[in-house]
């Protein structure tokens, strides 16, 4: 039994699209938890005692209608780095802190980025389908891929995740170009052998693989559209592990259909999932995973642990390790 003064937290759900059972056990060490479904059955009863809102896969949505029913709320603790679904200035105006989980997601996201790159370059999914097809009698030449070793990787967004991707690509002897709001230190560049491109156009023209690892902001929405895709090599591949809205999907469809670029490998789209009749789903040179960049047991547990640490600090009025402040969003 938990002490009567144990704070309450609102979560999406256990199982389904929500949390793994053992992750809720991490929460229960510090909070009484209530699912959104149970909360909505009697918000007047439950609302005043909720001090933490744990947001996972954008749920529960931290909208004014919900927040107004949580008068004791002290923190919105987001699972993941991206907070484009949260109105941070508005939430802060209610006297509520917003937190995220940087760092702990970087390795898993960098791993899936390299997985998408390799799977697209070497046609791994297509190869699997041929290998298990009962009609297969020979290996078609269409399974010829492109070389990864020694190729040029252009990373757009050299933050923590971008840096981890660069570290991995170094193991493939790739030439690393990067574009970022601010240049990395000389030490970082030398450690990776990375070359800074102040102009994004230079990176797009030279890269065999273009990797998107930016946060979604007003500046990065539609960052890759017709003009940018036209600058890429016809043999190049676009990989997106950031947010779907960073890419103009209509422009991407045209570039893929016309041979403007070789292929695309996407862990993110807009919306998620795409409508079942969306043209991206039927193109042979597109590989899509359903936003699973952080989906490993280890990383998921680390994310929840970080969410809990942030929430506990906020509830206790202590310094919050990963507080997101509006000034940091731009």
ABEGO torsion letter per residue (X at the ends): XBBAABBBBBBABBEEABBBAAAAAAAAAABBBBBAAAAAABAAAAAAABABBBBBGGOBBBBAAAAAABAABABBBBBEABAAABBAAAAAAAGBBBBBBBGAAAAAAAAAAAAAAAAAAAGAAAAAAAAABAABABBBAAABBBBABGBBBBBBGBBAAAAAAAAAAAAAGBBBBBBBABBBBAAAAAAAGBBBBABAAAAAAABABBBBABBBBAAABGABBAAAAAABBAABBBBBABBAAABBAAAAAAAAAAGABABBBBABBOBOBBBAABAAAABAABBBBBGAAABBAAAAAAAAAAAAAAAAAAAAGBBBAABBBAAAAX
